[in-house]
Amino acid sequence: MSEKLTVLIPARNEEANLRDCLASVKWADELFVVDSFSTDRTLDIARELRARVVQHEYLNSAAQKNWAIPQATHDWVLVLDADERVSPELAAEVRELLSAPGGPPAAAYRVFRRTFFFGREIRHCGWDTDSVVRLFRKGRARYPEQWVHADMLVDGPVERLAGRIDHYTYRSLDQYFEKFGRYTTWSARDLHARGRRAGVLNLLARPLARFVKMYFLRLGFLDGVAGAVLCGLAACSVFTKYAKLWEMQLAGRAPEGRPGA
């Protein structure tokens, strides 16, 4: 007997992405969109494509997904961001895995991502080895309580899948910087919660080290202008999160209010 699958997609104002995202997983048993009060056509698109929709206030990515996972109808869950697509190869692999006698042998599965930046595939910069745990048995995996870059904690063995998720990240600098403020604040919050400190070394050496690692050691220069822009923005992000951590140190606490506000 085949296992059934829920695809969980958190979303907010994703009318530009959601249709293609849902189309890539239309074969799944349940499409489950958790919307954080979109003001565009996100809800209309989700319902048009017969997704189940619930709305829940967004705190951060980990909290939103942890809230939603127990509400999935089926025992197996695939988490997908709205700007991601399941490749045909990955779709076939997941369907075969779920239909195997006895079901999938592992508790969760790690998937590689192929990422596009300004519409161009990034083949270096360290993004070429990006992988995330996304397919798992409900009740065996959850996200750690941190603000950003939280990979799943799994109770049991984790295996790798051969197929990839296609990730269509930032398409413009306006889109990048719209998220830049939130994500650097959240990263600083994580550092502050762990007792980290921001000094001159962190503010100057870490951004430079990030650029050198991505652009030279991870061969980002082979991605041309897109690679240079990406590595420069990554270095800027590192500097900004430590500057915000320094600001938190001066205040003696992380800023109050809704995250990202």
PEHU-V71327 format. One record per residue. RES is the residue in three letters. SS is DSSP state (H for helix, E for strand, C for the rest). Layout:
RES|SS, RES|SS
//
This chain:
MET|C, SER|C, GLU|C, LYS|C, LEU|E, THR|E, VAL|E, LEU|E, ILE|E, PRO|E, ALA|E, ARG|C, ASN|C, GLU|C, GLU|C, ALA|C, ASN|C, LEU|H, ARG|H, ASP|H, CYS|H, LEU|H, ALA|H, SER|C, VAL|C, LYS|C, TRP|C, ALA|C, ASP|C, GLU|E, LEU|E, PHE|E, VAL|E, VAL|E, ASP|E, SER|C, PHE|C, SER|C, THR|C, ASP|C, ARG|C, THR|H, LEU|H, ASP|H, ILE|H, ALA|H, ARG|H, GLU|H, LEU|C, ARG|C, ALA|C, ARG|E, VAL|E, VAL|E, GLN|E, HIS|C, GLU|C, TYR|C, LEU|C, ASN|C, SER|H, ALA|H, ALA|H, GLN|H, LYS|H, ASN|H, TRP|H, ALA|H, ILE|H, PRO|C, GLN|C, ALA|C, THR|C, HIS|C, ASP|C, TRP|E, VAL|E, LEU|E, VAL|E, LEU|C, ASP|C, ALA|C, ASP|C, GLU|E, ARG|E, VAL|E, SER|C, PRO|H, GLU|H, LEU|H, ALA|H, ALA|H, GLU|H, VAL|H, ARG|H, GLU|H, LEU|H, LEU|H, SER|C, ALA|C, PRO|C, GLY|C, GLY|C, PRO|C, PRO|C, ALA|C, ALA|C, ALA|E, TYR|E, ARG|E, VAL|E, PHE|E, ARG|E, ARG|E, THR|E, PHE|E, PHE|E, PHE|C, GLY|C, ARG|E, GLU|E, ILE|C, ARG|C, HIS|C, CYS|C, GLY|C, TRP|H, ASP|H, THR|H, ASP|C, SER|E, VAL|E, VAL|E, ARG|E, LEU|E, PHE|E, ARG|E, LYS|C, GLY|C, ARG|C, ALA|E, ARG|E, TYR|E, PRO|C, GLU|C, GLN|C, TRP|C, VAL|C, HIS|C, ALA|C, ASP|C, MET|E, LEU|E, VAL|E, ASP|C, GLY|C, PRO|C, VAL|E, GLU|E, ARG|E, LEU|E, ALA|E, GLY|E, ARG|E, ILE|E, ASP|E, HIS|E, TYR|E, THR|C, TYR|C, ARG|C, SER|C, LEU|H, ASP|H, GLN|H, TYR|H, PHE|H, GLU|H, LYS|H, PHE|H, GLY|H, ARG|H, TYR|H, THR|H, THR|H, TRP|H, SER|H, ALA|H, ARG|H, ASP|H, LEU|H, HIS|H, ALA|H, ARG|C, GLY|C, ARG|C, ARG|C, ALA|C, GLY|C, VAL|H, LEU|H, ASN|H, LEU|H, LEU|H, ALA|H, ARG|H, PRO|H, LEU|H, ALA|H, ARG|H, PHE|H, VAL|H, LYS|H, MET|H, TYR|H, PHE|H, LEU|H, ARG|C, LEU|C, GLY|H, PHE|H, LEU|H, ASP|H, GLY|H, VAL|H, ALA|H, GLY|H, ALA|H, VAL|H, LEU|H, CYS|H, GLY|H, LEU|H, ALA|H, ALA|H, CYS|H, SER|H, VAL|H, PHE|H, THR|H, LYS|H, TYR|H, ALA|H, LYS|H, LEU|H, TRP|H, GLU|H, MET|H, GLN|H, LEU|H, ALA|H, GLY|C, ARG|C, ALA|C, PRO|C, GLU|C, GLY|C, ARG|C, PRO|C, GLY|C, ALA|C
//
